[in-house]
Amino acid sequence: MAKHPSLLEHFRSFCFQNKPQELEQALEYFSVFGGMSWGVDMSRPLDALIESKVLKNYTYIHGDITKLTQSDKTSHALLSAVATGDGRVHSALKRARISRAEGEKAIDMLCSKHLLKREYSLESPPNEEEKIDEKLNFNTPFMRFWFAFVSPYFKTIKEGDFKEAMESFANRKSEFYELTFKKLSSELIKKSLRDDPIVEIGSYWDRETQIDILAKTKSGKVVASICKYSNQKAKKSDLSRLQEQCRLAELTPDISVIVSKSGFSNELKSLKGEDLKLLGLKNFKTLSEDLSEKDFIECVGKKY
């Protein structure tokens, strides 16, 4: 196992250790506990696990995390800004109310500690003079959860009052799960195009548009994808939205991929072909196939 495992390696370890029965449950619980190698009782509601394993152990987990962040207030503000925003450096600094110089110093430190990593838009924007900020991503889902829903409410949590933190999670959990869904969708697309392997994959963004997943295959084909984490089926309008995003980015995909948690409309299914791939929740099974002891990542710190 790599010294700094990938998201897919963490996901496979999580599935091996905790044996989730449902794919949606696996994704949701992994979005909260992923990357920590803690045993998670999948028969218990997620809210109950958050309270018992995280909030009630706030003091101890906070102590472990501050060893990495060196209790730096600027770093904590930046981490919470990244966890609750779109990840773009400019918006994170603005949200955290810290200067570019302070922010860059904190980013360098947090990347060196492997809490964050930088991500760059995969293609150059249509306007060469347009400078596009990079994005910041958390290396593990749990750290993103902590700085989105725990760290901002530390005062009440320390007093044993979990209401504010749990209400915040309840209100924003769907959008919170969505990023994990998108990141794992990238892994799914790589697995789904084995005949013409993906050689480069990421996201695209500029000031006008963004594309959830953009990739290039070994033969030079461009793959563009939209990910729909919703209780609604993906429709033809989602394909139209992806096509418009590509038009604004001045890109012409050879293959369009729609990844949907809740399936697809019949109209969209009728359009499926070589240039349109549809990937549903059941396809995510391929990410956790053939699990064995070698997939398990041992817990480095304390177990909660």
Order of alpha helices (4+ residues) and beta strands (2+ residues): alpha-alpha-alpha-alpha-alpha-alpha-alpha-beta-beta-alpha-alpha-alpha-beta-beta-beta-alpha-beta-alpha-beta
